[in-house]
Amino acid sequence: MNDEKNTKRPRKRWKRVLKWSVAVILVALLVWFEVAYWTSTNDCGYTAAPSNPMKAITYCNYGLGNLKLEDVEKPVPNDDQVLVKVRAASVNPYDWHFVEGTPKIMRMMGVGLRKPKDTRLGVDFAGTVEAVGKNVTQFKPGDDVFGGKGGAFAEYVCRRAEGAVALKPANITFEQAASVNIAGITALQGLRDKGKVQPGQKVLINGASGGVGTFAVQIAKSFGADVTGVCSTRNVDMVRSIGADHVIDYTKEDFTKSGQRYDLIFDNVSNHSFSARRRVLNSNGICVLAGIGGAGSHEGQWARLGGSLKALVASCFVSQKFVTFIARITKEDLTILRELMATGKVTPVIDKCYRLSEVPEAIRYLEEGHARGKVVITVESNNKT
């Protein structure tokens, strides 16, 4: 009897230790969260008036209604940078996610729990080099360039010359060049690196009329693929005009029930089940899931995201591959896209242009999820000479 009691006592003791340990950890996490939340701030209201001002879009708090066009300090290039006078920029779903701070796990990963840490917005730009650092040899003042840099919704940006910036082809506009960085590289890396696209393959682009989709159709064609684009009725002619061999109007036909099989599906929408997409993939086909979050808080967004994550797991047990990726912005791929545009194999598609002061309206329009091609911000009229 005593032995039994002696055995039970250590068990109870360990249960108490475990219970209190869990409680302490939970309290510590709660305290950490509270401290991190209330100390999550930015420099809004704490900086001196700019001595050399330029106009830029800023936001001190999350939410589209908090975007403002304000005077900020004009950047000065360091020894390895170029100063670019921005002529145009473009809007991406990326921007919307940062404006709203969603999905909220982003905030816990360093974006800012209560307020955004980085108060500037925009990534894609095109413009003219105004000044260069003393170590820069690739560019000179007067060169027209395009690329990617945080804070691109502004009159000027500084970019490291060895980074994501390239000379603009003479045959495209600043607005077209500004649309390339995220969307073009996403399409290129998704098709080439993840999809392993080859000449003669049958490739389907789901969401062929959007920003990434219009690039994907043209890039797939440049690789020699037989391309099918999926879009709505109003975009059929446009998708065909940029090189699609076949176009499916999703309001009239479900491509997963067509009986056609594809070597590669580049899926910008993720609006079909895993089994439905498998049905139209060849036995060793690849489905690249691009933009599985989509733009904005559209109906079914989270269900689609969940479905895509399930597809990634389920594909481990079948011969077909379902893959996703995050595009890596590189100078090398910008240069490849530059050559594709210079030779006429890729021409960026522009839907609407907004002024710098209209960035909130531009993001709101993109959030609706019906943009055909890219939504662009023109900055030239705001620039000072």
Disulfide bonds with the S-S distance in Angstrom:
Cys44-Cys60 2.08
